Amino acid sequence: MTSLSPVELARRVELTLARPDATRRDLEQLCAAAREQGSHAVCVCGSQVELACSLLEGSEVKVTGLIGF
């Protein structure tokens, strides 16, 4: 079994905010954490994809959207 460093592990993790009532502040905190940790992606409700993309612009963190969850 190969061990992953904390950085390698973070690159494989997706942070999720699936609450439809999540606030802008919630999304800002999620995106800041993903950027800081070097996460692979954030997964948010479809209505929050555009804002998440703008918050993560210039980073390598990807944005994925939940549809019909």
Secondary structure, 3 states (H helix, E strand, C coil): CCCCCHHHHHCCCEEEECCCCCCHHHHHHHHHHHHHHCCCEEEEEHHHHHHHHHHCCCCCCEEEEECCC
